[in-house]
Amino acid sequence: QSVLTQPPSVSGAPGQRVTISCTGSSSNIGAGYDVHWYQQLPGTAPKLLIYDNNNRPSGVPDRFSGSKSGTSASLAITGLQAEDEADYYCQSYDSSLSVVFGGGTKLTVL
Amino acid sequence: EVQLVQSGAEVKKPGESLKISCKGSGYSFTSYWIGWVRQMPGKGLEWMGIIYPADSDTTYSPSFQGQVTISADKSISTAYLQWSSLKASDTAMYYCARLRGNHYSDFDYWGQGTLVTVSS
């Protein structure tokens, strides 16, 4: 059981908008620690997608955005494309456990 | 260009020891924490621990404390993950990754992964 809870799967049609939630607690996200998001394409290493809640590294399309409120965070993907089909993970810091990851969400593009 | 290049896949028997490596290049290796992340077959990412190569300050996840050893040799810009006695349950892909800032920050660069298979 991961400290950060994500839905196991989400899906959407090409062009649609999907969101992936990441729910934590008062010892991690709710304590003010930043949330980061990673995309893992099949058979590859994770890639940083969003850092510090809502910042995109150079090269990441602006179709990807992040937000954080209270003890939760969300990743939004607009204009869904077939190439977005991947696993997505949130990451934060927990005051008792140090670095923590969410369980991951598999995005299927219908 | 920042790169983290990991050692190749390993096949080991239960009870054997193993040390895998992660070589950094394209940046000041001693200025960034390096972390290790486990991904068991078909499962999610699990943080194992981090090391600061400048002074080898190390923090382990409670789940991995005592199970593995993380070390670094700053003279050759390389971090290591080692086991003294492997178990079948250690079968997984292991990634090293660079922490962009302090313990609270993101992993901005990742190695390609090292697949460890433990089987009798």
Interface residues (C-beta under 8 A of the other chain):
Chain A: S2 Y33 D34 H36 Y38 Q40 A45 P46 K47 L48 Y51 D52 P57 D87 Y89 Q91 S92 Y93 L97 S98 V99 V100 F101 G102 G103 G104
Chain B: G35 V37 G44 L45 E46 W47 I50 T59 S61 P62 Y95 A97 R100 H103 Y104 S105 D106 F107 D108 Y109 W110 G111 Q112 G113
